Amino acid sequence: MYDWAEFRHFRYLRAILEKGGFRIAADELHTSQPNLTVQARQFQENASFRLLRKSKNGRIYPTRTGLAFLALAPLLFEVRDEIMDALIAIERGEINSVRFGSTPLVDQALFRTFCELHKELMPKCAIRPNHGDTAQLAEEIVDGMVDAAIVTLPLKHPALHIEEIRRDRLVVCLRKDHSLASKAALEATDLQNNLAVLYHPQRHPDAHKRLLELLGNAGVTVEEYSRASHPSEMQTLVKEGYGFALIREGIPLDEELTTRPIARVDWTVDTAVVYHKERHPKTIPILVKKLRRQIQKDLYPDAPPLNIHKSFATGKHPSATANKIPEQLSLLG
């Protein structure tokens, strides 16, 4: 569609806008000013938008679209560098195997997709799966035992790059024959004395603490509850009548169970890819971009955009507006 837009156009136009003139940009790019002028004009004519305007003193300033161009162009250069780094590493034989981790609460279909996408990049590269809790996998990445992992948030670590890739609504899991199953959606007050199955707090302490905070803000207190270390265990406890559980929407259910959303409390679950900021296989940044694209375009077309929410890790609540932005509960993947 945009084959006429070549990489050099972005280099040229970024230099013109950043330097505020054609001559100084041409000097930096080691090209002639007439050539730069022609390239900039042709690009804008083909694109049918204006990126720059000239003031009376001859200085070049970005238009509104030009400002957006300056904000977006670095993404192109970032991808260029990541692709080149990956190809060089592959050519040098630096990546013979990768060790990918996943927490028990992460959608395993998502983890399989992550592994399959790397297979597309390097069909002969061995993949060694690892499983553990969020904090455990984070430390193993820092220690060099794991290359990258898909985890549920919250997670903070100065040495790790943490990139959220997906959000899922948190829903109530209950037996089909429970009286409240007749309701299309449950009120937060329906959880009182019914929510009695939780993911084990020691498996993800930060998420457990935040869960109790959100429940408290909704007027729900949980004192006595059963602890489960795996999604299947949570469903078993619900099935056997020990109470309700909160699970990720869309998770496969036992035939005796069902789920209901919570009215006026749209909490979400955050899933992220984490890897070391400095020490990681050079294929990982590109792999994350491929995974994000796969999620948005193919696997989960109804998923909400990732740029319109408040971070669960910050503990900030959305304002009470007609189009309420979901609060995030980074507990269940």
SVG drawing of the C-alpha trace seen along z (x, -y; Angstrom):
<svg xmlns="http://www.w3.org/2000/svg" viewBox="-32 -37 61 69">
<polyline fill="none" stroke="black" stroke-width="0.4" points="0.0,0.0 2.8,-2.4 5.7,-0.9 6.7,-4.4 7.6,-5.2 11.2,-4.2 13.3,-4.1 15.5,-7.0 12.4,-9.3 11.9,-8.8 15.6,-9.6 15.5,-12.7 12.3,-14.1 13.2,-13.4 16.5,-15.3 14.8,-18.2 12.2,-18.6 14.7,-18.1 17.3,-20.5 14.7,-23.1 16.1,-23.5 17.2,-21.7 20.8,-22.9 21.8,-21.8 19.9,-18.5 21.7,-17.9 25.0,-18.4 24.3,-15.9 23.0,-13.3 25.9,-13.9 23.7,-14.6 22.8,-17.7 20.1,-20.2 18.3,-20.0 18.1,-16.2 16.7,-16.6 14.1,-19.1 13.0,-16.8 12.7,-13.8 10.7,-15.6 8.3,-17.1 7.7,-13.7 7.0,-12.0 4.4,-14.6 2.8,-14.6 2.5,-10.8 1.2,-10.8 -1.2,-13.7 -0.3,-15.4 2.1,-18.2 4.8,-17.5 6.5,-20.9 5.9,-24.6 8.4,-27.4 8.4,-30.5 9.2,-34.1 12.7,-33.8 13.2,-30.6 13.2,-28.1 11.3,-24.9 8.7,-23.9 6.6,-20.7 2.9,-20.8 0.4,-19.0 1.0,-15.9 4.7,-16.6 4.7,-16.5 3.0,-13.1 5.6,-12.0 8.4,-12.9 6.8,-10.9 6.2,-7.8 9.3,-7.7 11.6,-6.4 9.5,-3.3 10.5,-2.5 14.2,-2.9 13.8,-0.8 12.3,2.0 15.1,1.7 17.7,2.0 16.0,4.9 15.7,6.8 19.3,6.2 20.4,7.3 18.4,10.5 19.7,11.3 23.3,10.7 22.9,12.9 21.3,15.7 24.0,15.4 26.8,15.6 25.2,18.7 24.6,17.0 21.2,18.4 21.1,22.2 18.4,22.6 16.0,20.4 14.5,20.9 10.9,19.5 8.9,19.4 5.3,19.3 3.3,19.0 0.4,21.4 -2.2,18.7 -1.1,17.6 -3.2,18.8 -1.2,21.7 -2.5,21.2 -0.8,17.8 2.5,19.4 2.3,22.0 1.8,19.2 4.9,17.4 7.0,20.6 5.5,21.2 6.3,17.7 9.9,18.2 10.0,21.4 9.0,19.4 12.0,17.2 14.4,20.0 12.9,23.5 16.0,25.4 16.4,23.5 15.5,25.6 13.0,24.2 13.2,25.2 9.9,24.4 10.1,23.5 7.2,23.0 7.1,21.1 5.5,18.2 6.0,14.6 8.6,13.7 10.4,16.9 10.7,16.5 11.8,12.9 14.7,14.0 15.6,16.8 15.7,14.3 18.0,12.0 20.2,15.0 20.4,16.0 18.5,19.3 15.5,18.2 15.6,15.9 12.1,14.6 8.8,15.4 5.1,14.7 3.7,13.8 0.8,12.2 1.3,8.8 2.1,6.8 5.8,7.1 8.6,4.5 12.3,5.1 14.9,2.5 16.8,5.1 13.8,6.4 12.0,5.1 8.2,5.7 5.9,5.3 2.2,5.8 0.7,7.7 -2.9,8.6 -5.7,7.8 -8.7,10.1 -11.7,9.3 -12.0,10.9 -15.2,12.8 -16.9,14.8 -16.8,18.6 -19.7,20.4 -21.7,23.6 -24.5,23.6 -27.0,24.8 -26.2,21.9 -29.1,19.5 -27.0,16.5 -26.3,18.2 -29.7,17.0 -28.4,13.4 -26.8,12.1 -24.3,10.2 -23.5,10.2 -23.2,7.3 -20.1,6.8 -22.2,7.4 -23.0,10.9 -19.4,11.8 -19.7,11.2 -19.7,14.6 -19.6,16.4 -16.1,15.6 -14.2,18.2 -11.7,19.7 -8.5,17.7 -5.2,18.3 -2.6,19.0 -1.3,15.7 2.3,16.9 2.3,17.7 1.8,14.0 1.8,11.9 1.5,8.5 -1.5,9.5 -3.2,11.0 -2.7,7.8 -4.1,5.7 -7.1,8.1 -8.0,7.6 -7.7,3.9 -10.0,3.8 -12.5,6.1 -12.4,3.8 -13.0,0.7 -16.1,2.5 -17.3,3.3 -16.4,6.9 -14.3,8.5 -12.8,12.0 -11.7,13.6 -11.8,17.4 -11.1,18.9 -9.6,22.0 -6.3,21.7 -5.5,23.1 -2.2,23.2 -3.5,23.9 -6.6,22.8 -7.8,26.4 -7.7,26.6 -9.7,23.4 -12.4,24.9 -12.4,28.2 -13.0,26.3 -15.8,24.3 -17.4,27.4 -17.3,29.2 -19.2,26.3 -16.5,24.4 -17.5,21.0 -17.0,18.7 -13.7,17.9 -12.4,15.1 -10.9,16.3 -9.9,15.0 -12.7,14.6 -12.6,17.2 -10.8,19.9 -12.1,23.4 -14.7,24.4 -15.8,27.7 -19.3,28.5 -20.8,28.0 -19.5,24.4 -20.3,21.1 -19.0,17.5 -20.7,14.1 -19.3,10.6 -19.4,8.2 -21.6,5.2 -20.0,1.8 -16.7,3.3 -14.7,4.0 -11.5,5.4 -9.0,6.9 -6.1,9.3 -2.7,8.2 -0.3,10.5 3.2,9.4 6.4,10.7 9.4,10.0 13.1,10.3 16.4,8.8 17.0,5.3 20.6,6.0 21.1,9.8 18.6,11.4 18.5,13.3 18.3,10.7 15.2,12.4 13.1,11.6 12.1,7.9 11.0,8.9 9.2,11.9 7.2,9.7 6.1,7.5 5.0,10.5 3.1,11.8 1.3,8.5 0.4,8.4 -0.9,11.9 -3.0,11.2 -4.6,8.1 -5.2,9.2 -5.9,13.0 -6.3,14.6 -8.2,11.9 -9.9,9.5 -12.3,8.3 -9.5,7.4 -9.6,3.8 -6.7,1.5 -3.7,1.6 -3.3,-2.2 -6.5,-3.3 -6.3,-1.8 -4.9,-2.6 -2.1,-0.4 -2.9,2.0 0.6,1.7 0.0,-2.0 -3.1,-1.2 -5.0,-4.1 -8.7,-3.9 -10.5,-5.1 -12.7,-8.1 -16.5,-7.5 -17.4,-8.4 -19.9,-7.0 -17.2,-5.1 -15.4,-3.8 -11.9,-2.7 -11.3,0.7 -9.3,1.1 -6.7,3.7 -6.3,6.7 -3.0,8.3 -3.6,11.6 -5.1,14.2 -3.7,14.8"/>
</svg>
